[in-house]
Every structure is written in structure tokens, then in C-alpha cells.
Amino acid sequence: MNFCPPTSVNGQRLPTIDDVREAAQRIKGKTTVTPLLEAPLLNERLGARLLVKPECLQKTGSFKYRGATNSIACLNDGQRKKGVVAFSSGNHAQGVAAAARETDIPAVIIMPKDAPAIKIANTRAYGAEVILYDRYSEDREEIGIRISEERGSTLIKPYDALPTIAGQGTIGLEIADQCRDLGVTPSKVLIPCGGGGLVAGTALALNSEMPNAAVYAVEPEDFDDTARSLKSGTREGNAPSARSYCDALLSPMPGEMTFPINQQLLAGGLSVSDEDVAHAMKVAFNDLKVVVEPGGSVALAALLSGKVDIQGETVVAVLSGGNVDSELYRRILAE
């Protein structure tokens, strides 16, 4: 079924499939067209054909580079001179820092003190100024807005902005093209979900290109705000005491812009435990030969743990990032 999402929320125009297609042209040649991978032995164990979209192989190790590149490409000359500011647990940080460096503009990135060391180090290596904050006692958005106003720089949000969502949606266009090349039509597509930008943009593309594919958001079980919000019909937040090592997906609640899109386009929301995620990371390493971070593994984890029936079907799972702390990764693989 083909749905029509709302066109605006609180005066902000929501992205459309045309925005996604324009983003694809804007970032063409800058981003990596990641492949669809599959492992025959894994397919046998699942009783289904699984196609994996490894955005862990994207530049900076995450899909976030797509939205960051599109957002910076949309800036005018005056905005570029004053630079950009972003807040992120790490993947959006690296994406914005790298895209800013390639465009030769200054970037300030606000990151939680407990973000994986590799993400903080890489963000600084791309030349960005990093400001650390406490995710449990400080509001990163307030900090970002303050710095943006003080410096006159443009705030690039990690998910709740039209250029960001449109840039992430280019993944959906690639999935559709690659499935057509393979002569397959997936019945289900599972996508990691934090604030909802990746799944919203991808769902926009898939709704246009493969309208019969059911799209699911997948979250850590204690950060299942999108799943709960889809059921209740209103944006719900997560408990302040909630914890997960899926650091890339710890958004406080669905985005103001992303939720109405996801509410109309998604088949549902699924959630997985940290144990499910650890197993998926090992399967990705052993069967698919890719390194995936905890948050990037949740879609695969949902399939491996049987959160949705896929017997005899062709399904797609997005692996959204691969920036995992080496010591954590070592422990997970050794368990």
C-alpha cells in the first residue's frame, strides 16, 4: 500500500521523495554506494534470504555521513564561512566533521563524555572542535543552540532536519536499485532507529520504489520510544535511568519531524536486548566478515532472535555503523 505522510509539522516542511532524489544527486560521488551482502550458510540457518546493507563500510563508518554531506551541500556561501555545529554521540559527529573538512569549513561538535573513545578521537582527527557534555545532566540541544547563536554557525541536527533525513533516505534508493538488479523484491526491510532519521528517510524512498516492502524500525529494548510511540499515536520518551551499550541509538524520544513520517510509513517497531545485539555482532563478523557497532547491529539482531517471521522470504537488514570501541568489541567476540 502506498501512503501519503503529512507535509509539515509545526510550520516545518517535511521531506518528500523528491528531496531524497535531489539529495542523491547532490551527494553522488562523495558518498560510498555500499553493497548488498549475503551469506549462504546464514540464509540456511534463517530459512530465508537475507540481504544486508553494510553502512559500516560508508565513509566515516556510518550512514550519518550521507545526511551530513547533504546538509553541508545545502549551505550558502555566507553560512559556510561561519561554519557548522552539531551534537552527537559519535557517528553524526564524525560525519559532520568529515564533510566540513572536505568543504573547508569550521565545525564544532558537542559529544557526550562517555561516547566511545574511537568516536571522539576520530571527530577530532577530522579537524573539528569537540566540546564534551554529560548526557545525563545536560541538554545537548540547548548547548548546540547556544553555541550556534554565539558564533553565528549553522546547527546541523542529527535526525530532525529535512536535509539530514533526505540524505539518509538515499540508502533506500540504493536498496531498491540493488534489489532490482538482483531480480528480488524483499517483503521486509529492518532499519536501526534512534531519533528516526535513517528509518524515516529510507521509508520515504522505499514507499516510492518498493511500496510492498514492510519497513520496521528496530531499537534497543530500553530505548524503544519509537515502537511505543507508534502504538500510542503520540511521541513517548525513554526513562532517564535507561542504559544500553547501543550508544548510537540513545535518543530521548522520536523526532518532531521524523515521527509523523514513521507513523504513516512503518509497519511497526521492534526491540532487542543487549544480548541479542552481542550475538548479532558476532554473526556479522563470522558470517558476513564485517565489523558492526552495537547500535548498528540491532536490525540483524531482530532477525536472528526471531522478532519477526521471515521464513521463506527475502528480507533486507541495514547495518548502520561500525564505529565500535576496540576493547568492547574484543570482549563481545570473546564471549
C-alpha positions, 0 to 999 in steps of 0.5 A: 500500500502506498501512503501519503505522510503529512507535509509539515509539522509545526510550520516545518516542511517535511521531506518528500521523495523528491528531496531524497532524489535531489539529495542523491544527486547532490551527494553522488560521488562523495558518498560510498554506494555500499553493497548488498551482502549475503551469506549462504550458510546464514540464509540456511540457518534463517530459512530465508534470504537475507540481504544486508546493507553494510553502512559500516563500510560508508565513509566515516563508518556510518550512514550519518555521513550521507545526511551530513554531506547533504546538509553541508551541500545545502549551505550558502556561501555566507553560512559556510564561512561561519561554519557548522555545529552539531551534537552527537554521540559519535557517528553524526559527529564524525560525519559532520566533521568529515564533510566540513573538512572536505568543504573547508569549513569550521565545525564544532561538535558537542559529544557526550563524555562517555561516547566511545573513545574511537568516536571522539578521537576520530571527530577530532582527527577530522579537524573539528572542535569537540566540546564534551557534555554529560548526557545525563545532566545536560541538554545537548540541544540547548548547548548546540543552540547556544553555541550556534547563536554565539558564533553565528554557525549553522546547527546541523541536527542529527535526525530532525532536519529535512536535509539530514533525513533526505540524505539518509533516505538515499540508502533506500534508493540504493536498496531498491536499485540493488534489489532490482538488479538482483531480480528480488523484491524483499517483503521486509526491510529492518532499519536501526532507529534512534531519533528516526532519521535513517528509518524515516528517510529510507521509508520515504524512498522505499514507499516510492520504489518498493511500496510492498516492502514492510519497513520496521524500525528496530531499537534497543529494548530500553530505548524503544520510544519509537515502537511505543510511540507508534502504538500510542499515536503520540511521541513517548520518551525513554526513562532517564535511568535507561542504559544500553551499550547501543550508544548510537541509538540513545535518543530521548524520544522520536523526532518532531519531524521524523515521527509523523513520517514513521507513523504513516510509513512503518509497519511497526517497531521492534526491540532487542536486548543487549544480548541479542545485539552481542550475538548479532555482532558476532554473526556479522563478523563470522558470517558476513566478515564485517565489523558492526557497532552495537547500535548498528547491529540491532536490525540483524539482531531482530532477525536472528532472535526471531522478532519477526517471521521471515521464513521463506522470504527475502528480507533486507537488514541495514547495518548502520555503523561500525564505529565500535570501541576496540576493547568492547568489541574484543570482549563481545567476540570473546564471549 
